Amino acid sequence: MNADWIMILKSLGISLIVTIVLGPVIIPLLRRLKLGQNIRSDGPGSHLQKSGTPIMGGIMFLAGIATAGLWLANRSAEGMLVLGVTLAFGLIGFLDDFIKVYFKRPLGLRAREKLLGQVLFSALFVVLAVSVLGRGTDVVAPYSGIFIPGGFSWEAGALGFPLFAGLVIVGTANSVNLTDGLDGLAAGVTALVAAAYVFIASGLDKTGTAVLMAAVVGGCLGFLFYNRHPARVFMGDTGSLALGAALGATAVVTRSELFLLIMGGIFVLETMSVVLQVASFQLLGRRLFRMSPLHHHFELCNWSEKKVVFAFWAATVMFVFLGLAGFYGLG
């Protein structure tokens, strides 16, 4: 085993251990501060019993990711940039969660405030990725290596690429946020996609990014120890926005933005279910799904929470392999 993979495995282990060790400290603290989840009355009835479950648990794995990243990827500009945008989005989520539960403002930060912060942090990341890391402004087409030797990419340009890359980061962050509605769902799906990115980044000799993604995997697995059904803590926007930003930023660094759409197929389906639900209700006066996001639809079809989560994890394994297959023949 070479030195890079030893460092990658160390990163996973450090993040995993830090997250698990912090559980008995953070969860009781959140309870004492009465930072608990408010459950919507119009949601699935089975979720009402989750009211009061500590939220903002994303602090636990963000500490693990930061510890592993700062220790093992501190010499990597790309790794530090990915960690920076991850923590920045985590800060936005933390403020949103804190306002929701402490000031009893159901919607937390106003939508425009939250979006403005995400756009600004994403724009800064993309500018640095292009100017400091030499990312370039091309976009690679998945599966194109099957038809064209070395694959195909197109030049998005100095204006088009920042808009596209920023949309990938902001969109992924909010898609993970929508997916975070069942015990263990978002953490499990993210761990699987991040694991794929460990191999992608390593194969591209981007060890710093691979180390960060390994830390994300470790943090998610450690968090699942407390977040699996029945969950003792929720990640909140603190965790979900950070995880989505980490995946989106890694996709930009590794030139795999379109591959993330495939590997993160569950995130795409969850988001599209909300978009289609709203559009159908506004245009046709009826709903396409019993409830959105999609995981709630299956719950209302009498699927148990565990069954939905396991099914979505299994689907993610399939999406990940489909996405990885898209790299075939690329130069």
N, C-alpha and C positions, 0 to 999 in steps of 0.2 A: 504494500500500500504506500503510495507516494505521500510526500509531506502535505500537499494541498488537501488530499482527502482526510488526512489525520486532523488537519485544522478544521475542515468542514464538520467532521464528526464531533470534534471538541465543541464547536459552536452549538451544534444541536444539543449536546449533553448539558452544556452550561445553561442555555436558555431553558431547557426542560427542568433542570434542578432548581434554578432560581424561581421559576414560576410556581413549582410545587411547594417549595419552602415558604414562599410568600403567602400562600393560601391561608394558613392558620393565623396569619397576622392581619392581612388585608380584609378578609371576609368578616371577622368579628368587628373590626374597626368600622367598616361600612355599615354594619348593623347598628352599632352604637351611635353613629352619626345619622341614623335613620335615612340612609341613602338607598331607598328601596324602589323597586319597579312599580309603577302604576299601570294596571292592566285595563285595557279598553273594554268597556261593557258590551260593545258591539262585536267583539271578537269571539272565537270559539269558547264555549262555556267552560271547557276543561282547563282553560288558562287562568280563570279567576283565582284558583288556589295558589297561583304563583305570585299574587300580589304581595309586595313587601320584600321579595327576594332581592338581595343586594345587587345593585347595578354598578357600573364603572369598574368591573373586574378586569377590564382590559389593561388597567394599570399593572396587573401582575405580570402578564406576558410581555408588555412593553418594557418593563424593567429587565426581564430576561433577555429580550432581543437587544436592548441597549447595552447590557453588560457584555454579552457575547460579541456584539459588533465592535464596541470600543476596545475590547481586549484583543480581538483577533483580526479585525479588518481596519485598524486605525491607520495603516499605511496605504490603504486603497482609496483613492479619490472617489471612484464610482461607488464603493461600499459605503463611504461616509455620506455621499449625496443621497443614496437610497435610504439610509438610516435617518438622515435629516428630514426628508419629506415624510417619512413614516411617523416620526415623532411630532412633526408639525401638524399633520392631520389628526394625530392622537390628541394634541392640545385643543384643536377645534372641537373634537368630539367630547373631550373632558368638560369644556365650558358649556357645551350643549347639555350634557347629562347633569352637570351641577345646577344649572339654571332650572332644569325640569324638576329635579327632585328636592332641591333645597329651597328654591323660591316658589315652588308649586306652580310653575308656568308650564302647562302641558306640552307646548311645542318647543320649549327651550329657546335656543337662538332663533331669531327670525330667519326665514329661508334665504333672504338676500344677504344677510350677514354671514351665514354659513357658507353660501356659494361664493361670496366675494373672497373669503379667506382661502377657500380651496383653490380658486382660480389664481390668486396671487402666489400661493406656495407652489402650485403646479407650474406656473409661468416661470418662476425663478428657477425651479429644477430643470425645466426644458432648456432654458437659456444657458445654464451652466453645463448641462449635458452636451450641448452642441459646441459651446465655446471652449470649455475646459477639457472635457473628455474626448472631444473630436467625434461626437456621435454622427455627425452628418445629418442630412435631412431626407434620406431615402426611406421608403417603406417597402418591405419584402413581402412578396406574395406567397402564401402557403401552397404547397404541392406543386409549385411551378417548376421545381427541379425534376419532376417526372417528365415534363414535356420539353424543357429547355435546359441544356447543360449548364449547371451552375445556378439555375433558377432565374427568376425575374424580379426586378424591383423598379419602382418608379420614383422620380424625384419630386417630392412634395413642395420644395422651395422654402425660402426663408420666411414666408408668411404662412403658407399652408401647413407646414410641419408643426410649428408650435401650436397652432389651433387643433390639429389632429392629435398630437401627443398630449396636450392638456386635456382634451376630451377623454382620452383613454384613462388618464389618471383619475380625473374627477368622476367619470362614469363608473370606473371600477370601484372606487371608494363607496359611492352611493349604492351600487349594486350589491356589494357585500353587506352594506347596512340594511338593505331590504331583505336579504337572505337570512339575517340574524333574527329569526322569529321562533325557532324551536330549539330545544335543548341540544347542544352539540352540533347543530347543523352548519353554521357559518365556520366554526373552528375546524370541523372535520373536512369540509370542502376546501377551505383555504390551505390546510395542511397538505392535502393531496396535490393541489396546483403548485404550491410552493416547492414541494418535493420534486416535481417535474422541472421547475426552474433551477433547482440545485444542479441537476444534470445538464441543463441547457447552458447555464452560465459557466459551469466547469468545462464543458466542451468547447466553449468560446474563449477559454483562458481568462475569464473574468472571475478570478478566485474571490475577490472581495465581495462581489455580488452573490456568489455561491455561498459564501460564509453567512451573509445576511439572510439569505433564503433558508439556509439550514437552521438559523436561529429562529426564523418565523415558524418553521416546522416544529422545532422543539418547544417553542412557546405555546403553540396551538395544542400540541399533545399534552403538555403540562396543564394547560387550562381545561382540557377535556376531563381531567381527573376530577375537577370540581363542577364542570358545566354539563357533563353527561346527565341523561335523565335519571332521576329528577334533579334538576340543576340546583346547586347551592349558591350560585352566583351567575350573573349575566355580564357579558363583556361591555354592553352599552355602546353608544356611539364612540366612546373613548377607544374601544378596541376595533370595532368594525370599520370605521373610517380609516384608521391606521393600517389595518391589514390590507384593505383595498388599495390604499395609496402605495403600499410596499409592492404589491403585485403589479400595479400599473407602472410604477417607476422602473421596476425590473424589466418589464416588457419593453420600455423605451430604451433602456441601456443595452439590452440584448437584441434590439431590432426585431422584436417578435410581437409587436402590438396586435397584429391580426391573428396570430397564433393564440394569444390570450383569449380572444373571442371564442375560440374553439375549446381550449382547455377549460376555460371558465364558463362552459355552456350553461351550467346551473344558474350562475349569476345572470346570464343573458336571459334565460327563460323566466326567472323571477322578475326581472325588470320589465320584460315585455308583457308579462301577465298584468302588471299594474297599468302599463300604458294602454293595452288593449281593453282592459276593464273600464278605464275612464273614458276612452274614446267610444266604446260601445254604448255606455250609459248616456253619454252626452249626445251622441248622434242617433241612436236607435231606441233609447229609453229602456234598455234592458242590459243585464249583466251577462258576460260570457262565462264567468266562473262564479262558483258559489261565494267565493271570497278571494281577494288577492292580498298579498303575493301568493304565488302558486302553491306553496306548502300548506297554506290555510285551506285552499280548495280541497286538497286531498284529505285533510283532517275532517272537513265537513262531509266528505264521502265515506266517513266511518273508518278511515285508516287510523291506526294508533300513531301517536307521536313518534315512537321508536321506528315503526315501519316506514314512515315518511322519510325520516332521517337516514336510515340505512339504504333506502331506495335511491335517495339523492346522492349519497356517498358512492353507491355502486355506479350510478350514472356518471358521476365525476371521473371515476376510474376509466370508463369508456371514453369520455371526452378528452381526458389527458392523453390516452394512447392515440386517439385520432389527431390531436394537436401535434404530438411528437412525430407522427408519421408525415406531417406536413413539411418536416425538415429534410426529408429524403431528397438527395441529389443536389442540395443547395451548396454553393461554394463557400 
